[in-house]
Every structure is written in structure tokens, then in C-alpha cells.
Amino acid sequence: MKTTFRIAVMMTIVTTVLFGVIYPLAVTGLAQFFFPSRANGSLIHRHGVVVGSRLLGQAFTGPEYFHSRPSAAGDGYDAANSSGSNLGPTNHALLDRVKGDVDKLHAENPAAPIPVDLVTSSGSGLDPDISPDAAEFQTPRVAKERGMGVADVRAIVARHTLQRQFGVFGEPRVNVLELNLELDDVNK
């Protein structure tokens, strides 16, 4: 019994050090060496200041900016409260929010169909991307507010449109933060 207990305690100590200290340090060190930007959160810097991450959405509310998907994470894009709303399709709170979003978007662009990702939140509530259709829907508003040509804004959107990974995985997408930052750079 004493020998078995000693082996159990030693095994706990060894595996804790091995898998709780050495392995995480090794993985962190390799990630820092081979992929430093990704390992540090894919942060975007402007003039020495961190303005966001390529991986996390942000709320853009000004009419001169492309708007992100709605967020169900806390008060909006709160990584500490990352999750979907878990509201069912018959939930009145969800229906009221979607109806309000649809009404607002119809006022903005009455002739165009509304892309679904402009009225639905992602599973995490932190999605940094919108579909190319959602970007196209917003292009006339952004061009008008910035005093730019629609074709010029479309060209910037095209530069920020990423296709399916390896031609198979995911959907085409546009990173809203990167798009808005380029618009700010071009249209000061």
C-alpha cells in the first residue's frame, strides 16, 4: 500500500510538471518562434497603438464605417462573455432585435436584399468578418458618407475579400476592422 501510494504521488508530480509546465512552455516557445503575430493575438498596430485584433470583431457604429455582424457577447464583442444568444427562433427578444435591425437596414438601402449575416450574430459573438454580400450592401452608404466613388470603395472591399481557405474550407469573407482601417488611411 505504501509503495502504491508513493508511486501515485510521484506520478502526479511528474505528470503535473511535464504536462502543466514543460509542455505549455515548449508549445508557447515554438509558437513565439514560428508564428509570433498569431501567438500574440494577431494584433493590429497603428502609430504604435494597438487598435484591435484580426481575430475579434468590434462594434463600428458610424455611418462612414462598414458595420460588423450583431454580437450576442455581453454588451457587444466582449470576449469575457463570448457566446451566442441561445435564443430560439420564436423568442420575442430575438425577433424584436432582428426586426429592428431589418427596419434600420431597409431604411439604409431599401432596394437591396439584406444579407443574413447583418441581422444574425455568430456562434461566438466575436466574429471579425462579414460576407462579401454584406460588404456590398453597405458600400453605397460608406461611399456617400466618405465622399468617395462607389467603385473606389468596391475596389477596397475586393482587396480585403478573402476566399475559401485552400479553395474548400469556409466561406468568402471580409475582415471589417482591416477594411475600415484602410478606408481611414485612404480617406483622411
MARVEX-515216 format. One record per residue (C-alpha): residue number from 1; residue in three letters; x, y, z. Coordinates in steps of 0.1 Angstrom, whole numbers. Last residue first. Example, Ala and Ser with C-alpha at 12.3 -4.5 7.8 and 13.67 -1.06 7.14 Angstrom:
<atoms>
ATOM     k     r       u       v       w
ATOM     2   SER     137     -11      71
ATOM     1   ALA     123     -45      78
</atoms>
This chain:
<atoms>
ATOM     k     r       u       v       w
ATOM   188   LYS     -84     612    -443
ATOM   187   ASN     -99     589    -469
ATOM   186   VAL     -73     564    -479
ATOM   185   ASP     -60     556    -444
ATOM   184   ASP     -94     557    -429
ATOM   183   LEU    -107     533    -456
ATOM   182   GLU     -77     511    -450
ATOM   181   LEU     -86     510    -413
ATOM   180   ASN    -123     502    -421
ATOM   179   LEU    -113     472    -442
ATOM   178   GLU     -89     459    -417
ATOM   177   LEU    -115     461    -389
ATOM   176   VAL    -143     446    -411
ATOM   175   ASN    -124     415    -422
ATOM   174   VAL    -142     404    -454
ATOM   173   ARG    -152     368    -460
ATOM   172   PRO    -156     341    -487
ATOM   171   GLU    -169     310    -470
ATOM   170   GLY    -152     282    -450
ATOM   169   PHE    -130     254    -463
ATOM   168   VAL    -126     244    -499
ATOM   167   GLY    -104     267    -521
ATOM   166   PHE     -75     261    -497
ATOM   165   GLN     -92     285    -473
ATOM   164   ARG    -123     299    -491
ATOM   163   GLN    -117     334    -505
ATOM   162   LEU    -106     365    -486
ATOM   161   THR    -121     398    -496
ATOM   160   HIS     -99     427    -484
ATOM   159   ARG     -87     438    -518
ATOM   158   ALA    -122     435    -531
ATOM   157   VAL    -136     458    -504
ATOM   156   ILE    -110     484    -514
ATOM   155   ALA    -121     481    -550
ATOM   154   ARG    -157     484    -540
ATOM   153   VAL    -150     516    -522
ATOM   152   ASP    -134     531    -553
ATOM   151   ALA    -163     519    -575
ATOM   150   VAL    -188     535    -551
ATOM   149   GLY    -170     568    -555
ATOM   148   MET    -159     585    -523
ATOM   147   GLY    -175     613    -503
ATOM   146   ARG    -169     594    -471
ATOM   145   GLU    -206     593    -461
ATOM   144   LYS    -217     585    -497
ATOM   143   ALA    -191     557    -502
ATOM   142   VAL    -200     542    -468
ATOM   141   ARG    -237     542    -476
ATOM   140   PRO    -233     528    -511
ATOM   139   THR    -209     500    -499
ATOM   138   GLN    -231     487    -471
ATOM   137   PHE    -249     460    -492
ATOM   136   GLU    -217     452    -509
ATOM   135   ALA    -200     445    -476
ATOM   134   ALA    -229     423    -465
ATOM   133   ASP    -227     404    -498
ATOM   132   PRO    -189     400    -494
ATOM   131   SER    -197     382    -461
ATOM   130   ILE    -188     398    -428
ATOM   129   ASP    -158     391    -407
ATOM   128   PRO    -145     398    -372
ATOM   127   ASP    -168     372    -355
ATOM   126   LEU    -169     378    -317
ATOM   125   GLY    -205     367    -308
ATOM   124   SER    -191     332    -305
ATOM   123   GLY    -219     315    -325
ATOM   122   SER    -222     344    -349
ATOM   121   SER    -250     370    -346
ATOM   120   THR    -278     374    -371
ATOM   119   VAL    -291     406    -388
ATOM   118   LEU    -261     416    -410
ATOM   117   ASP    -252     380    -415
ATOM   116   VAL    -285     373    -433
ATOM   115   PRO    -277     396    -462
ATOM   114   ILE    -305     422    -467
ATOM   113   PRO    -320     423    -502
ATOM   112   ALA    -314     456    -519
ATOM   111   ALA    -340     483    -529
ATOM   110   PRO    -344     499    -495
ATOM   109   ASN    -307     505    -486
ATOM   108   GLU    -304     525    -454
ATOM   107   ALA    -341     524    -444
ATOM   106   HIS    -342     487    -452
ATOM   105   LEU    -311     483    -429
ATOM   104   LYS    -328     500    -400
ATOM   103   ASP    -361     480    -404
ATOM   102   VAL    -341     447    -407
ATOM   101   ASP    -321     456    -375
ATOM   100   GLY    -353     464    -356
ATOM    99   LYS    -370     432    -368
ATOM    98   VAL    -339     412    -358
ATOM    97   ARG    -339     427    -323
ATOM    96   ASP    -377     422    -319
ATOM    95   LEU    -375     385    -331
ATOM    94   LEU    -346     378    -307
ATOM    93   ALA    -364     393    -277
ATOM    92   HIS    -396     376    -287
ATOM    91   ASN    -381     341    -288
ATOM    90   THR    -397     320    -316
ATOM    89   PRO    -364     313    -334
ATOM    88   GLY    -347     302    -302
ATOM    87   LEU    -324     324    -282
ATOM    86   ASN    -290     308    -274
ATOM    85   SER    -275     344    -276
ATOM    84   GLY    -242     331    -289
ATOM    83   SER    -212     331    -268
ATOM    82   SER    -182     352    -257
ATOM    81   ASN    -188     369    -224
ATOM    80   ALA    -152     377    -215
ATOM    79   ALA    -145     384    -251
ATOM    78   ASP    -170     413    -251
ATOM    77   TYR    -178     420    -287
ATOM    76   GLY    -212     435    -278
ATOM    75   ASP    -226     443    -243
ATOM    74   GLY    -221     407    -234
ATOM    73   ALA    -213     386    -264
ATOM    72   ALA    -245     385    -286
ATOM    71   SER    -229     405    -313
ATOM    70   PRO    -245     419    -345
ATOM    69   ARG    -224     414    -375
ATOM    68   SER    -199     442    -382
ATOM    67   HIS    -206     476    -397
ATOM    66   PHE    -187     492    -425
ATOM    65   TYR    -177     527    -414
ATOM    64   GLU    -188     561    -426
ATOM    63   PRO    -222     557    -409
ATOM    62   GLY    -205     555    -375
ATOM    61   THR    -215     524    -354
ATOM    60   PHE    -185     501    -357
ATOM    59   ALA    -186     474    -330
ATOM    58   GLN    -155     453    -330
ATOM    57   GLY    -149     417    -341
ATOM    56   LEU    -120     396    -328
ATOM    55   LEU     -95     376    -348
ATOM    54   ARG     -77     404    -368
ATOM    53   SER     -71     421    -335
ATOM    52   GLY     -76     457    -324
ATOM    51   VAL     -63     492    -324
ATOM    50   VAL     -29     485    -307
ATOM    49   VAL     -10     518    -306
ATOM    48   GLY      24     524    -321
ATOM    47   HIS      11     546    -350
ATOM    46   ARG     -15     519    -359
ATOM    45   HIS     -10     483    -346
ATOM    44   ILE     -31     453    -355
ATOM    43   LEU     -29     424    -331
ATOM    42   SER     -29     388    -344
ATOM    41   GLY     -33     375    -308
ATOM    40   ASN       3     372    -297
ATOM    39   ALA       8     337    -309
ATOM    38   ARG      -6     347    -343
ATOM    37   SER      20     375    -347
ATOM    36   PRO      49     354    -334
ATOM    35   PHE      43     323    -356
ATOM    34   PHE      75     302    -358
ATOM    33   PHE      94     314    -327
ATOM    32   GLN      65     326    -305
ATOM    31   ALA      46     294    -314
ATOM    30   LEU      76     272    -306
ATOM    29   GLY      81     290    -272
ATOM    28   THR      44     287    -263
ATOM    27   VAL      44     250    -272
ATOM    26   ALA      75     243    -252
ATOM    25   LEU      62     264    -222
ATOM    24   PRO      29     245    -223
ATOM    23   TYR      47     211    -224
ATOM    22   ILE      71     219    -196
ATOM    21   VAL      47     233    -171
ATOM    20   GLY      14     215    -168
ATOM    19   PHE      21     184    -189
ATOM    18   LEU      56     175    -176
ATOM    17   VAL      54     192    -142
ATOM    16   THR      19     179    -135
ATOM    15   THR      28     145    -150
ATOM    14   VAL      59     141    -127
ATOM    13   ILE      41     153     -96
ATOM    12   THR      10     131    -101
ATOM    11   MET      33     101    -110
ATOM    10   MET      53     107     -78
ATOM     9   VAL      21     108     -57
ATOM     8   ALA       8      76     -73
ATOM     7   ILE      41      58     -70
ATOM     6   ARG      43      67     -33
ATOM     5   PHE       7      55     -27
ATOM     4   THR      14      22     -44
ATOM     3   THR      46      17     -24
ATOM     2   LYS      28      24       9
ATOM     1   MET       0       0       0
</atoms>
